[in-house]
Amino acid sequence: MTNEAANPDITIIVPLFNERETVVTLFEKIQEVIDSQVRKSYEVIFIDDGSTDGSWDVINNLVKSVPAVQAIRLRTNFGKAEALALGSRKARGRIFITMDADLQDDPVEIPRFIEQLDQGFDLVTGWKKDRRDPISKTLPSKIFNSVTAAVCGLKLRDFNCGYKAGRREVFQSMNLYGELHRYIPVIAHNAGYRVGEIPIIHQPRRFGKSKYGSERYLRGFLDLLTVITITRYGRRPGHLFGGIGIIIGALGGGILVYLAYLRLVLGELIGDRPLLLFGAMLTLVSIQFLLFGMLSELILNRTRPTEEDNLVAEEAKHD
């Protein structure tokens, strides 16, 4: 069931890179599930993230034959986060569903995602409970998920899962880049949205090979620091940099007080002590952190009015 005249109920965003063997099969499965079970208007947006295997030709043929399909081609491989961000900007649906194109995410789960949204969740993420991947991927993923859950305070079991469903405003309020697509639930939770998780079927990979190596976990942990910064201190950067500056300044000040005691009370020479230079350096660095925090607050103060729409949950209206 599609509706080209009005905005569709559901937009399914599928970022892909070199998945020519799976595109048509994936769409047919999506179409079958939505037409037979969901029965809502929909669109499917394929984001070709710089594929080199002819994926674009397959997608382009699908667009020409099926009005419900849209496609965007990126000039080079920018990464999944950039592809999802672009797809979210182009999408028209009330509900967004994101999924991978390798057929490991089964479209049969779509009704369950929508059911969870209907129960009041704003974002629902999948949990690959019985993951069909080698231990070289599953073990690092478990460690990554455990650390992320502990640090971010959001008790999910699978932050890496790309199979998600959420309301339009959730996805369009995010600025995704780098590896931040892994932290969509964290960002949404911090913004006040209600986040849920459901176990999903995870199919074994039938075609091609994984596009991610072990280096993605290093990038993921680095982006974890980014997420902590933007979620906890994004609206009060002065507290972050000021807090660091105060800690460093306290250490540097303590060293200088200690050296002053040695010089003034005990009469010892301190001019040739490396500790004097270290204490002075810490004091100067602390001042720089404090000034940087103040500058960050000034910049944020200039941009904050433009973010009002992302802060308001809803408005009461007169009958």
Protein Blocks (a to p, Z undefined) as FASTA:
>chain_A
ZZfkbccfbdcddddehilkmmmmmmmmmmmmmmmmnopacddddddehianhmmmmmmm
mmmmmmkbccdddfbdnbjklmmmmmmmmpmbfbdcdddfkomacfklmmmmmmmmmnop
abdcdddfbacbdfklmmmmmmmmmmmmmmnopacfblkbmbdcddfklmmmpccehjlm
mmmmmmmmmnopacddddddddddfbhcdfbdfklmmmmmmmmmmmmmmmmmmmommlmm
mmmmmmmmmmmmmmmmmmmmmmmmnopafklgmklmmmmmmmmmmmmmmmmmmmmmmmmm
mmmmmmmmmmpmbdcddZZ
